[in-house]
Amino acid sequence: MNNMSKKRVMSLLGLATRARKVVSGDDTTLQDLKKGKVDLVIVATDASDNTKKLFRDKSSFRNIKMVEYGTKEEIGSAIGKDFRAVIGIEDKGFAKKIVELIEEI
């Protein structure tokens, strides 16, 4: 795995958080996903299968990209919170760049 790209993804998540473009946690992310506010859903690789399935289904129904990336600990730490299984990115620019970097890895 390309460590540089992973660091860039994590620092982008931090930037997006400071820009108030990140929602975190299952319930909040799901609410905003249903309202159409989310441009990208990131689910931790170590999230439960139920969580992954729920967000995969809800995202695909709304044509919103969902990626599995990082651990709950890595995601939480990137956005300055405790462990987070799910976060939503509410900005097309951030979403596009994060997906590009993840696909490089």
VEXBALO-834802 format. One record per atom (N, C-alpha, C, O): residue number from 1; residue in three letters; chain; atom name; x, y, z. Coordinates in steps of 0.1 Angstrom, whole numbers, plus 5000, padded with zeros to 4 digits. Each point is the difference from the previous one (the first is absolute). Example, Ala and Ser with C-alpha at 12.3 -4.5 7.8 and 13.67 -1.06 7.14 Angstrom:
<rs>
+-----+------+------+------+------+------+------+
| pos | code | unit | site |    x |    y |    z |
+-----+------+------+------+------+------+------+
|   1 |  ALA |    A |    N | 5132 | 4943 | 5078 |
|   1 |  ALA |    A |   CA | 4991 | 5012 | 5000 |
|   1 |  ALA |    A |    C | 5009 | 5012 | 5000 |
|   1 |  ALA |    A |    O | 5010 | 5000 | 5007 |
|   2 |  SER |    A |    N | 4986 | 5011 | 4986 |
|   2 |  SER |    A |   CA | 5009 | 5011 | 5000 |
|   2 |  SER |    A |    C | 4992 | 5011 | 5008 |
|   2 |  SER |    A |    O | 5005 | 5011 | 5001 |
+-----+------+------+------+------+------+------+
</rs>
This chain:
<rs>
+-----+------+------+------+------+------+------+
| pos | code | unit | site |    x |    y |    z |
+-----+------+------+------+------+------+------+
|   1 |  MET |    A |    N | 5008 | 4988 | 5000 |
|   1 |  MET |    A |   CA | 4992 | 5012 | 5000 |
|   1 |  MET |    A |    C | 5009 | 5012 | 5000 |
|   1 |  MET |    A |    O | 5010 | 5001 | 5007 |
|   2 |  ASN |    A |    N | 4986 | 5009 | 4985 |
|   2 |  ASN |    A |   CA | 5008 | 5012 | 4999 |
|   2 |  ASN |    A |    C | 4997 | 5009 | 5012 |
|   2 |  ASN |    A |    O | 4989 | 5006 | 5002 |
|   3 |  ASN |    A |    N | 5021 | 4995 | 5007 |
|   3 |  ASN |    A |   CA | 4999 | 5007 | 5012 |
|   3 |  ASN |    A |    C | 4998 | 5015 | 4999 |
|   3 |  ASN |    A |    O | 4992 | 5006 | 5007 |
|   4 |  MET |    A |    N | 5014 | 4999 | 4982 |
|   4 |  MET |    A |   CA | 4999 | 5015 | 4998 |
|   4 |  MET |    A |    C | 4985 | 5004 | 4996 |
|   4 |  MET |    A |    O | 4995 | 5009 | 5006 |
|   5 |  SER |    A |    N | 4999 | 4983 | 4986 |
|   5 |  SER |    A |   CA | 4987 | 5002 | 4996 |
|   5 |  SER |    A |    C | 4990 | 4999 | 5012 |
|   5 |  SER |    A |    O | 4991 | 5008 | 5001 |
|   6 |  LYS |    A |    N | 5012 | 4982 | 5007 |
|   6 |  LYS |    A |   CA | 4992 | 4998 | 5012 |
|   6 |  LYS |    A |    C | 5000 | 5012 | 5009 |
|   6 |  LYS |    A |    O | 4990 | 5005 | 5005 |
|   7 |  LYS |    A |    N | 5022 | 5000 | 4997 |
|   7 |  LYS |    A |   CA | 5002 | 5012 | 5008 |
|   7 |  LYS |    A |    C | 4992 | 5012 | 4994 |
|   7 |  LYS |    A |    O | 4994 | 5008 | 5007 |
|   8 |  ARG |    A |    N | 5007 | 4993 | 4980 |
|   8 |  ARG |    A |   CA | 4993 | 5011 | 4993 |
|   8 |  ARG |    A |    C | 4985 | 4999 | 5002 |
|   8 |  ARG |    A |    O | 4993 | 5010 | 5002 |
|   9 |  VAL |    A |    N | 5002 | 4978 | 4997 |
|   9 |  VAL |    A |   CA | 4985 | 4998 | 5002 |
|   9 |  VAL |    A |    C | 4997 | 5004 | 5014 |
|   9 |  VAL |    A |    O | 4990 | 5007 | 5002 |
|  10 |  MET |    A |    N | 5018 | 4989 | 5008 |
|  10 |  MET |    A |   CA | 4997 | 5003 | 5014 |
|  10 |  MET |    A |    C | 5001 | 5015 | 5002 |
|  10 |  MET |    A |    O | 4992 | 5006 | 5008 |
|  11 |  SER |    A |    N | 5017 | 5001 | 4986 |
|  11 |  SER |    A |   CA | 5001 | 5014 | 5003 |
|  11 |  SER |    A |    C | 4989 | 5007 | 4992 |
|  11 |  SER |    A |    O | 4996 | 5011 | 5005 |
|  12 |  LEU |    A |    N | 5000 | 4984 | 4984 |
|  12 |  LEU |    A |   CA | 4988 | 5006 | 4993 |
|  12 |  LEU |    A |    C | 4988 | 4999 | 5009 |
|  12 |  LEU |    A |    O | 4991 | 5009 | 5000 |
|  13 |  LEU |    A |    N | 5007 | 4979 | 5006 |
|  13 |  LEU |    A |   CA | 4989 | 4999 | 5009 |
|  13 |  LEU |    A |    C | 5000 | 5010 | 5012 |
|  13 |  LEU |    A |    O | 4990 | 5005 | 5004 |
|  14 |  GLY |    A |    N | 5022 | 4998 | 5001 |
|  14 |  GLY |    A |   CA | 5002 | 5010 | 5010 |
|  14 |  GLY |    A |    C | 4996 | 5014 | 4995 |
|  14 |  GLY |    A |    O | 4993 | 5007 | 5007 |
|  15 |  LEU |    A |    N | 5012 | 4996 | 4981 |
|  15 |  LEU |    A |   CA | 4996 | 5013 | 4993 |
|  15 |  LEU |    A |    C | 4985 | 5001 | 4999 |
|  15 |  LEU |    A |    O | 4994 | 5010 | 5003 |
|  16 |  ALA |    A |    N | 5000 | 4980 | 4991 |
|  16 |  ALA |    A |   CA | 4986 | 5000 | 4998 |
|  16 |  ALA |    A |    C | 4992 | 5002 | 5013 |
|  16 |  ALA |    A |    O | 4990 | 5006 | 5001 |
|  17 |  THR |    A |    N | 5016 | 4988 | 5010 |
|  17 |  THR |    A |   CA | 4993 | 5001 | 5013 |
|  17 |  THR |    A |    C | 5001 | 5014 | 5005 |
|  17 |  THR |    A |    O | 4990 | 5006 | 5004 |
|  18 |  ARG |    A |    N | 5022 | 5001 | 4994 |
|  18 |  ARG |    A |   CA | 5001 | 5014 | 5004 |
|  18 |  ARG |    A |    C | 4992 | 5009 | 4992 |
|  18 |  ARG |    A |    O | 4996 | 5010 | 5004 |
|  19 |  ALA |    A |    N | 5001 | 4986 | 4983 |
|  19 |  ALA |    A |   CA | 4991 | 5008 | 4992 |
|  19 |  ALA |    A |    C | 4986 | 4997 | 5002 |
|  19 |  ALA |    A |    O | 4991 | 5005 | 4993 |
|  20 |  ARG |    A |    N | 5006 | 4987 | 5017 |
|  20 |  ARG |    A |   CA | 4986 | 4996 | 5004 |
|  20 |  ARG |    A |    C | 4993 | 4992 | 4989 |
|  20 |  ARG |    A |    O | 4988 | 5003 | 4997 |
|  21 |  LYS |    A |    N | 5019 | 4989 | 4996 |
|  21 |  LYS |    A |   CA | 4995 | 4992 | 4988 |
|  21 |  LYS |    A |    C | 4999 | 4986 | 5003 |
|  21 |  LYS |    A |    O | 4998 | 4991 | 4991 |
|  22 |  VAL |    A |    N | 5003 | 5005 | 5022 |
|  22 |  VAL |    A |   CA | 5000 | 4986 | 5004 |
|  22 |  VAL |    A |    C | 4989 | 4997 | 5010 |
|  22 |  VAL |    A |    O | 4999 | 5008 | 5010 |
|  23 |  VAL |    A |    N | 4993 | 4982 | 4988 |
|  23 |  VAL |    A |   CA | 4991 | 4995 | 5011 |
|  23 |  VAL |    A |    C | 5005 | 4987 | 5004 |
|  23 |  VAL |    A |    O | 5005 | 4992 | 4991 |
|  24 |  SER |    A |    N | 4994 | 5004 | 5021 |
|  24 |  SER |    A |   CA | 5005 | 4988 | 5005 |
|  24 |  SER |    A |    C | 4990 | 4992 | 5009 |
|  24 |  SER |    A |    O | 4991 | 5006 | 5006 |
|  25 |  GLY |    A |    N | 5011 | 4981 | 4994 |
|  25 |  GLY |    A |   CA | 4991 | 4992 | 5008 |
|  25 |  GLY |    A |    C | 4989 | 4995 | 4991 |
|  25 |  GLY |    A |    O | 4995 | 5006 | 4991 |
|  26 |  ASP |    A |    N | 5000 | 4982 | 5012 |
|  26 |  ASP |    A |   CA | 4990 | 4993 | 4992 |
|  26 |  ASP |    A |    C | 4987 | 5008 | 4998 |
|  26 |  ASP |    A |    O | 4996 | 5003 | 4989 |
|  27 |  ASP |    A |    N | 4998 | 5002 | 5022 |
|  27 |  ASP |    A |   CA | 4987 | 5006 | 5000 |
|  27 |  ASP |    A |    C | 5001 | 5014 | 4992 |
|  27 |  ASP |    A |    O | 4992 | 5002 | 4991 |
|  28 |  THR |    A |    N | 5017 | 5006 | 5013 |
|  28 |  THR |    A |   CA | 5002 | 5013 | 4993 |
|  28 |  THR |    A |    C | 5003 | 4999 | 4985 |
|  28 |  THR |    A |    O | 4994 | 5007 | 4992 |
|  29 |  THR |    A |    N | 5015 | 4984 | 5005 |
|  29 |  THR |    A |   CA | 5003 | 4998 | 4986 |
|  29 |  THR |    A |    C | 4988 | 4995 | 4992 |
|  29 |  THR |    A |    O | 4998 | 5004 | 4989 |
|  30 |  LEU |    A |    N | 4995 | 4986 | 5017 |
|  30 |  LEU |    A |   CA | 4988 | 4995 | 4994 |
|  30 |  LEU |    A |    C | 4990 | 5010 | 4997 |
|  30 |  LEU |    A |    O | 4994 | 5001 | 4990 |
|  31 |  GLN |    A |    N | 5003 | 5008 | 5020 |
|  31 |  GLN |    A |   CA | 4990 | 5011 | 4999 |
|  31 |  GLN |    A |    C | 5004 | 5009 | 4988 |
|  31 |  GLN |    A |    O | 4992 | 5003 | 4992 |
|  32 |  ASP |    A |    N | 5021 | 5001 | 5008 |
|  32 |  ASP |    A |   CA | 5004 | 5010 | 4990 |
|  32 |  ASP |    A |    C | 5001 | 4993 | 4986 |
|  32 |  ASP |    A |    O | 4998 | 5006 | 4990 |
|  33 |  LEU |    A |    N | 5004 | 4981 | 5010 |
|  33 |  LEU |    A |   CA | 5000 | 4992 | 4987 |
|  33 |  LEU |    A |    C | 4986 | 5001 | 4995 |
|  33 |  LEU |    A |    O | 4998 | 5002 | 4988 |
|  34 |  LYS |    A |    N | 4992 | 4995 | 5020 |
|  34 |  LYS |    A |   CA | 4986 | 5000 | 4996 |
|  34 |  LYS |    A |    C | 4996 | 5014 | 4995 |
|  34 |  LYS |    A |    O | 4991 | 5001 | 4991 |
|  35 |  LYS |    A |    N | 5014 | 5009 | 5015 |
|  35 |  LYS |    A |   CA | 4997 | 5014 | 4996 |
|  35 |  LYS |    A |    C | 5007 | 5004 | 4988 |
|  35 |  LYS |    A |    O | 4998 | 5011 | 4995 |
|  36 |  GLY |    A |    N | 5011 | 4981 | 5000 |
|  36 |  GLY |    A |   CA | 5008 | 5003 | 4988 |
|  36 |  GLY |    A |    C | 5011 | 5010 | 5002 |
|  36 |  GLY |    A |    O | 5005 | 5007 | 4991 |
|  37 |  LYS |    A |    N | 5000 | 4994 | 5021 |
|  37 |  LYS |    A |   CA | 5010 | 5010 | 5003 |
|  37 |  LYS |    A |    C | 5014 | 4994 | 4998 |
|  37 |  LYS |    A |    O | 5010 | 5007 | 4999 |
|  38 |  VAL |    A |    N | 4991 | 4980 | 5001 |
|  38 |  VAL |    A |   CA | 5013 | 4993 | 5000 |
|  38 |  VAL |    A |    C | 5005 | 4997 | 4986 |
|  38 |  VAL |    A |    O | 4992 | 4994 | 4992 |
|  39 |  ASP |    A |    N | 5020 | 5009 | 5004 |
|  39 |  ASP |    A |   CA | 5006 | 4997 | 4987 |
|  39 |  ASP |    A |    C | 5008 | 4987 | 5000 |
|  39 |  ASP |    A |    O | 5003 | 4994 | 4989 |
|  40 |  LEU |    A |    N | 5001 | 5002 | 5023 |
|  40 |  LEU |    A |   CA | 5009 | 4987 | 5001 |
|  40 |  LEU |    A |    C | 4998 | 4994 | 5013 |
|  40 |  LEU |    A |    O | 4999 | 5008 | 5010 |
|  41 |  VAL |    A |    N | 4999 | 4979 | 4991 |
|  41 |  VAL |    A |   CA | 5000 | 4993 | 5013 |
|  41 |  VAL |    A |    C | 5012 | 4992 | 5001 |
|  41 |  VAL |    A |    O | 5004 | 4992 | 4991 |
|  42 |  ILE |    A |    N | 5003 | 5009 | 5021 |
|  42 |  ILE |    A |   CA | 5012 | 4992 | 5002 |
|  42 |  ILE |    A |    C | 4996 | 4991 | 5012 |
|  42 |  ILE |    A |    O | 4997 | 5005 | 5011 |
|  43 |  VAL |    A |    N | 5004 | 4982 | 4987 |
|  43 |  VAL |    A |   CA | 4998 | 4990 | 5011 |
|  43 |  VAL |    A |    C | 5013 | 4993 | 5003 |
|  43 |  VAL |    A |    O | 5007 | 4996 | 4991 |
|  44 |  ALA |    A |    N | 4996 | 5003 | 5022 |
|  44 |  ALA |    A |   CA | 5012 | 4994 | 5004 |
|  44 |  ALA |    A |    C | 5000 | 4985 | 4996 |
|  44 |  ALA |    A |    O | 4990 | 4993 | 5000 |
|  45 |  THR |    A |    N | 5022 | 5002 | 4997 |
|  45 |  THR |    A |   CA | 5002 | 4986 | 4995 |
|  45 |  THR |    A |    C | 4996 | 4991 | 5012 |
|  45 |  THR |    A |    O | 4996 | 4988 | 4997 |
|  46 |  ASP |    A |    N | 5006 | 5016 | 5015 |
|  46 |  ASP |    A |   CA | 4997 | 4992 | 5011 |
|  46 |  ASP |    A |    C | 4986 | 5002 | 5006 |
|  46 |  ASP |    A |    O | 4997 | 4996 | 5012 |
|  47 |  ALA |    A |    N | 4994 | 5011 | 4981 |
|  47 |  ALA |    A |   CA | 4986 | 5002 | 5004 |
|  47 |  ALA |    A |    C | 4993 | 4987 | 4999 |
|  47 |  ALA |    A |    O | 5005 | 4991 | 4993 |
|  48 |  SER |    A |    N | 4984 | 5008 | 5014 |
|  48 |  SER |    A |   CA | 4992 | 4987 | 4999 |
|  48 |  SER |    A |    C | 4994 | 4998 | 4986 |
|  48 |  SER |    A |    O | 4998 | 5010 | 4992 |
|  49 |  ASP |    A |    N | 5000 | 4978 | 5005 |
|  49 |  ASP |    A |   CA | 4994 | 4996 | 4987 |
|  49 |  ASP |    A |    C | 4986 | 5007 | 4998 |
|  49 |  ASP |    A |    O | 4997 | 5004 | 4989 |
|  50 |  ASN |    A |    N | 4996 | 4997 | 5022 |
|  50 |  ASN |    A |   CA | 4987 | 5006 | 4999 |
|  50 |  ASN |    A |    C | 5001 | 5015 | 4996 |
|  50 |  ASN |    A |    O | 4993 | 5005 | 4992 |
|  51 |  THR |    A |    N | 5017 | 5002 | 5015 |
|  51 |  THR |    A |   CA | 5002 | 5014 | 4997 |
|  51 |  THR |    A |    C | 5004 | 5002 | 4985 |
|  51 |  THR |    A |    O | 4995 | 5008 | 4993 |
|  52 |  LYS |    A |    N | 5015 | 4983 | 5003 |
|  52 |  LYS |    A |   CA | 5004 | 5001 | 4986 |
|  52 |  LYS |    A |    C | 4988 | 4998 | 4990 |
|  52 |  LYS |    A |    O | 4999 | 5008 | 4990 |
|  53 |  LYS |    A |    N | 4993 | 4982 | 5013 |
|  53 |  LYS |    A |   CA | 4989 | 4997 | 4991 |
|  53 |  LYS |    A |    C | 4990 | 5012 | 5000 |
|  53 |  LYS |    A |    O | 4995 | 5004 | 4990 |
|  54 |  LEU |    A |    N | 5002 | 5001 | 5022 |
|  54 |  LEU |    A |   CA | 4990 | 5011 | 5001 |
|  54 |  LEU |    A |    C | 5004 | 5012 | 4992 |
|  54 |  LEU |    A |    O | 4993 | 5005 | 4992 |
|  55 |  PHE |    A |    N | 5020 | 4999 | 5009 |
|  55 |  PHE |    A |   CA | 5005 | 5012 | 4993 |
|  55 |  PHE |    A |    C | 5002 | 4997 | 4985 |
|  55 |  PHE |    A |    O | 4998 | 5009 | 4992 |
|  56 |  ARG |    A |    N | 5006 | 4979 | 5005 |
|  56 |  ARG |    A |   CA | 5001 | 4996 | 4986 |
|  56 |  ARG |    A |    C | 4986 | 5001 | 4993 |
|  56 |  ARG |    A |    O | 4999 | 5006 | 4989 |
|  57 |  ASP |    A |    N | 4991 | 4989 | 5017 |
|  57 |  ASP |    A |   CA | 4986 | 5000 | 4995 |
|  57 |  ASP |    A |    C | 4995 | 5014 | 4999 |
|  57 |  ASP |    A |    O | 4995 | 5004 | 4989 |
|  58 |  LYS |    A |    N | 5006 | 5004 | 5022 |
|  58 |  LYS |    A |   CA | 4995 | 5014 | 5000 |
|  58 |  LYS |    A |    C | 5007 | 5008 | 4990 |
|  58 |  LYS |    A |    O | 4994 | 5009 | 4993 |
|  59 |  SER |    A |    N | 5020 | 4990 | 5006 |
|  59 |  SER |    A |   CA | 5008 | 5008 | 4991 |
|  59 |  SER |    A |    C | 4996 | 4997 | 4985 |
|  59 |  SER |    A |    O | 4998 | 5009 | 4992 |
|  60 |  SER |    A |    N | 5002 | 4978 | 5005 |
|  60 |  SER |    A |   CA | 4997 | 4996 | 4986 |
|  60 |  SER |    A |    C | 4986 | 5004 | 4996 |
|  60 |  SER |    A |    O | 4998 | 5004 | 4988 |
|  61 |  PHE |    A |    N | 4993 | 4995 | 5021 |
|  61 |  PHE |    A |   CA | 4986 | 5005 | 4997 |
|  61 |  PHE |    A |    C | 5000 | 5014 | 4996 |
|  61 |  PHE |    A |    O | 4992 | 5005 | 4992 |
|  62 |  ARG |    A |    N | 5016 | 5003 | 5014 |
|  62 |  ARG |    A |   CA | 5001 | 5015 | 4998 |
|  62 |  ARG |    A |    C | 5011 | 5004 | 4990 |
|  62 |  ARG |    A |    O | 5003 | 5012 | 4999 |
|  63 |  ASN |    A |    N | 5003 | 4978 | 4995 |
|  63 |  ASN |    A |   CA | 5011 | 5003 | 4991 |
|  63 |  ASN |    A |    C | 5012 | 5008 | 5006 |
|  63 |  ASN |    A |    O | 5005 | 5009 | 4994 |
|  64 |  ILE |    A |    N | 4998 | 4987 | 5018 |
|  64 |  ILE |    A |   CA | 5011 | 5007 | 5007 |
|  64 |  ILE |    A |    C | 5011 | 4990 | 5002 |
|  64 |  ILE |    A |    O | 4997 | 4989 | 5004 |
|  65 |  LYS |    A |    N | 5015 | 5015 | 4993 |
|  65 |  LYS |    A |   CA | 5011 | 4991 | 5001 |
|  65 |  LYS |    A |    C | 5003 | 4996 | 5015 |
|  65 |  LYS |    A |    O | 5000 | 5009 | 5009 |
|  66 |  MET |    A |    N | 5003 | 4978 | 4993 |
|  66 |  MET |    A |   CA | 5003 | 4996 | 5013 |
|  66 |  MET |    A |    C | 5014 | 4992 | 4999 |
|  66 |  MET |    A |    O | 5001 | 4992 | 4991 |
|  67 |  VAL |    A |    N | 5008 | 5011 | 5018 |
|  67 |  VAL |    A |   CA | 5013 | 4993 | 5000 |
|  67 |  VAL |    A |    C | 5002 | 4994 | 5013 |
|  67 |  VAL |    A |    O | 4997 | 5006 | 5011 |
|  68 |  GLU |    A |    N | 5010 | 4983 | 4990 |
|  68 |  GLU |    A |   CA | 5005 | 4994 | 5012 |
|  68 |  GLU |    A |    C | 5014 | 5004 | 5001 |
|  68 |  GLU |    A |    O | 5008 | 4997 | 4991 |
|  69 |  TYR |    A |    N | 4996 | 5010 | 5020 |
|  69 |  TYR |    A |   CA | 5013 | 5005 | 5001 |
|  69 |  TYR |    A |    C | 5004 | 5002 | 5014 |
|  69 |  TYR |    A |    O | 4993 | 5005 | 5008 |
|  70 |  GLY |    A |    N | 5019 | 4991 | 4996 |
|  70 |  GLY |    A |   CA | 5006 | 5003 | 5013 |
|  70 |  GLY |    A |    C | 4993 | 4992 | 5011 |
|  70 |  GLY |    A |    O | 4989 | 4993 | 4998 |
|  71 |  THR |    A |    N | 5016 | 5007 | 5014 |
|  71 |  THR |    A |   CA | 4994 | 4994 | 5011 |
|  71 |  THR |    A |    C | 4992 | 5011 | 5008 |
|  71 |  THR |    A |    O | 5001 | 5012 | 4997 |
|  72 |  LYS |    A |    N | 4991 | 4983 | 5012 |
|  72 |  LYS |    A |   CA | 4992 | 5009 | 5008 |
|  72 |  LYS |    A |    C | 5009 | 5010 | 5007 |
|  72 |  LYS |    A |    O | 4997 | 5012 | 5002 |
|  73 |  GLU |    A |    N | 5014 | 4983 | 5003 |
|  73 |  GLU |    A |   CA | 5009 | 5008 | 5008 |
|  73 |  GLU |    A |    C | 5007 | 5010 | 4991 |
|  73 |  GLU |    A |    O | 5001 | 5012 | 5004 |
|  74 |  GLU |    A |    N | 5003 | 4984 | 4984 |
|  74 |  GLU |    A |   CA | 5007 | 5010 | 4991 |
|  74 |  GLU |    A |    C | 4990 | 5011 | 4995 |
|  74 |  GLU |    A |    O | 5004 | 5012 | 5000 |
|  75 |  ILE |    A |    N | 4984 | 4984 | 4997 |
|  75 |  ILE |    A |   CA | 4990 | 5010 | 4996 |
|  75 |  ILE |    A |    C | 4997 | 5010 | 5012 |
|  75 |  ILE |    A |    O | 5000 | 5012 | 4998 |
|  76 |  GLY |    A |    N | 4998 | 4982 | 5013 |
|  76 |  GLY |    A |   CA | 4997 | 5009 | 5012 |
|  76 |  GLY |    A |    C | 5011 | 5009 | 5003 |
|  76 |  GLY |    A |    O | 4998 | 5012 | 5002 |
|  77 |  SER |    A |    N | 5014 | 4983 | 4997 |
|  77 |  SER |    A |   CA | 5012 | 5008 | 5003 |
|  77 |  SER |    A |    C | 5002 | 5011 | 4989 |
|  77 |  SER |    A |    O | 5004 | 5012 | 5004 |
|  78 |  ALA |    A |    N | 4993 | 4985 | 4984 |
|  78 |  ALA |    A |   CA | 5001 | 5010 | 4989 |
|  78 |  ALA |    A |    C | 4990 | 5012 | 5002 |
|  78 |  ALA |    A |    O | 5004 | 5011 | 4996 |
|  79 |  ILE |    A |    N | 4985 | 4986 | 5010 |
|  79 |  ILE |    A |   CA | 4990 | 5011 | 5001 |
|  79 |  ILE |    A |    C | 5000 | 5005 | 5015 |
|  79 |  ILE |    A |    O | 4991 | 5008 | 5003 |
|  80 |  GLY |    A |    N | 5018 | 4988 | 5005 |
|  80 |  GLY |    A |   CA | 5001 | 5005 | 5013 |
|  80 |  GLY |    A |    C | 4990 | 4995 | 5010 |
|  80 |  GLY |    A |    O | 4996 | 5007 | 5009 |
|  81 |  LYS |    A |    N | 4999 | 4981 | 4989 |
|  81 |  LYS |    A |   CA | 4990 | 4994 | 5009 |
|  81 |  LYS |    A |    C | 5004 | 4986 | 5004 |
|  81 |  LYS |    A |    O | 5011 | 4995 | 4996 |
|  82 |  ASP |    A |    N | 4980 | 4998 | 5012 |
|  82 |  ASP |    A |   CA | 5003 | 4986 | 5003 |
|  82 |  ASP |    A |    C | 4997 | 4992 | 4988 |
|  82 |  ASP |    A |    O | 4999 | 5005 | 4989 |
|  83 |  PHE |    A |    N | 5001 | 4982 | 5013 |
|  83 |  PHE |    A |   CA | 4998 | 4991 | 4989 |
|  83 |  PHE |    A |    C | 4988 | 5003 | 4992 |
|  83 |  PHE |    A |    O | 4989 | 5003 | 5006 |
|  84 |  ARG |    A |    N | 5011 | 4997 | 4981 |
|  84 |  ARG |    A |   CA | 4989 | 5003 | 4992 |
|  84 |  ARG |    A |    C | 4999 | 4989 | 4989 |
|  84 |  ARG |    A |    O | 5010 | 4998 | 4992 |
|  85 |  ALA |    A |    N | 4979 | 4996 | 5007 |
|  85 |  ALA |    A |   CA | 4998 | 4989 | 4990 |
|  85 |  ALA |    A |    C | 4996 | 5006 | 4986 |
|  85 |  ALA |    A |    O | 5002 | 4995 | 4990 |
|  86 |  VAL |    A |    N | 4990 | 5017 | 5011 |
|  86 |  VAL |    A |   CA | 4995 | 5006 | 4988 |
|  86 |  VAL |    A |    C | 5001 | 5015 | 5000 |
|  86 |  VAL |    A |    O | 4998 | 5006 | 5011 |
|  87 |  ILE |    A |    N | 5007 | 4999 | 4978 |
|  87 |  ILE |    A |   CA | 4999 | 5015 | 4999 |
|  87 |  ILE |    A |    C | 4995 | 5004 | 4986 |
|  87 |  ILE |    A |    O | 5001 | 4992 | 4991 |
|  88 |  GLY |    A |    N | 4993 | 5019 | 5008 |
|  88 |  GLY |    A |   CA | 4995 | 5005 | 4988 |
|  88 |  GLY |    A |    C | 5007 | 5013 | 4996 |
|  88 |  GLY |    A |    O | 5002 | 5009 | 5009 |
|  89 |  ILE |    A |    N | 5001 | 4993 | 4978 |
|  89 |  ILE |    A |   CA | 5007 | 5012 | 4996 |
|  89 |  ILE |    A |    C | 4989 | 5008 | 4992 |
|  89 |  ILE |    A |    O | 4994 | 4995 | 4991 |
|  90 |  GLU |    A |    N | 5004 | 5018 | 5014 |
|  90 |  GLU |    A |   CA | 4990 | 5008 | 4994 |
|  90 |  GLU |    A |    C | 5006 | 5011 | 4991 |
|  90 |  GLU |    A |    O | 4997 | 5012 | 5002 |
|  91 |  ASP |    A |    N | 5011 | 4984 | 4989 |
|  91 |  ASP |    A |   CA | 5006 | 5010 | 4991 |
|  91 |  ASP |    A |    C | 5005 | 4992 | 4988 |
|  91 |  ASP |    A |    O | 5008 | 4991 | 5001 |
|  92 |  LYS |    A |    N | 4988 | 5013 | 4987 |
|  92 |  LYS |    A |   CA | 5003 | 4993 | 4988 |
|  92 |  LYS |    A |    C | 5016 | 5000 | 4997 |
|  92 |  LYS |    A |    O | 5005 | 4990 | 4996 |
|  93 |  GLY |    A |    N | 5001 | 5021 | 5007 |
|  93 |  GLY |    A |   CA | 5014 | 5001 | 4997 |
|  93 |  GLY |    A |    C | 5008 | 4991 | 5009 |
|  93 |  GLY |    A |    O | 5009 | 4992 | 4996 |
|  94 |  PHE |    A |    N | 4989 | 5008 | 5017 |
|  94 |  PHE |    A |   CA | 5006 | 4991 | 5010 |
|  94 |  PHE |    A |    C | 4997 | 4986 | 4996 |
|  94 |  PHE |    A |    O | 5009 | 4991 | 5000 |
|  95 |  ALA |    A |    N | 4979 | 5006 | 4997 |
|  95 |  ALA |    A |   CA | 4996 | 4986 | 4997 |
|  95 |  ALA |    A |    C | 5007 | 4995 | 4988 |
|  95 |  ALA |    A |    O | 5006 | 4989 | 5000 |
|  96 |  LYS |    A |    N | 4995 | 5019 | 4990 |
|  96 |  LYS |    A |   CA | 5007 | 4996 | 4987 |
|  96 |  LYS |    A |    C | 5015 | 4997 | 5003 |
|  96 |  LYS |    A |    O | 5005 | 4990 | 4995 |
|  97 |  LYS |    A |    N | 5002 | 5019 | 5012 |
|  97 |  LYS |    A |   CA | 5014 | 4999 | 5003 |
|  97 |  LYS |    A |    C | 5003 | 4988 | 5008 |
|  97 |  LYS |    A |    O | 5009 | 4992 | 4998 |
|  98 |  ILE |    A |    N | 4982 | 5005 | 5013 |
|  98 |  ILE |    A |   CA | 5002 | 4989 | 5008 |
|  98 |  ILE |    A |    C | 4999 | 4987 | 4993 |
|  98 |  ILE |    A |    O | 5008 | 4991 | 5002 |
|  99 |  VAL |    A |    N | 4982 | 5008 | 4989 |
|  99 |  VAL |    A |   CA | 4998 | 4988 | 4992 |
|  99 |  VAL |    A |    C | 5012 | 4998 | 4991 |
|  99 |  VAL |    A |    O | 5004 | 4989 | 4998 |
| 100 |  GLU |    A |    N | 5001 | 5022 | 4996 |
| 100 |  GLU |    A |   CA | 5012 | 4998 | 4991 |
| 100 |  GLU |    A |    C | 5011 | 4995 | 5008 |
| 100 |  GLU |    A |    O | 5007 | 4991 | 4995 |
| 101 |  LEU |    A |    N | 4996 | 5014 | 5016 |
| 101 |  LEU |    A |   CA | 5011 | 4995 | 5008 |
| 101 |  LEU |    A |    C | 4998 | 4986 | 5005 |
| 101 |  LEU |    A |    O | 5010 | 4992 | 5000 |
| 102 |  ILE |    A |    N | 4978 | 5004 | 5004 |
| 102 |  ILE |    A |   CA | 4998 | 4986 | 5004 |
| 102 |  ILE |    A |    C | 5002 | 4991 | 4989 |
| 102 |  ILE |    A |    O | 5005 | 4989 | 5001 |
| 103 |  GLU |    A |    N | 4990 | 5015 | 4987 |
| 103 |  GLU |    A |   CA | 5002 | 4991 | 4988 |
| 103 |  GLU |    A |    C | 5014 | 4998 | 4996 |
| 103 |  GLU |    A |    O | 5004 | 4990 | 4994 |
| 104 |  GLU |    A |    N | 5005 | 5020 | 5009 |
| 104 |  GLU |    A |   CA | 5014 | 4999 | 4997 |
| 104 |  GLU |    A |    C | 5006 | 4989 | 5009 |
| 104 |  GLU |    A |    O | 5009 | 4993 | 4996 |
| 105 |  ILE |    A |    N | 4986 | 5006 | 5016 |
| 105 |  ILE |    A |   CA | 5005 | 4990 | 5010 |
| 105 |  ILE |    A |    C | 4996 | 4986 | 4995 |
| 105 |  ILE |    A |    O | 5003 | 4990 | 5006 |
+-----+------+------+------+------+------+------+
</rs>
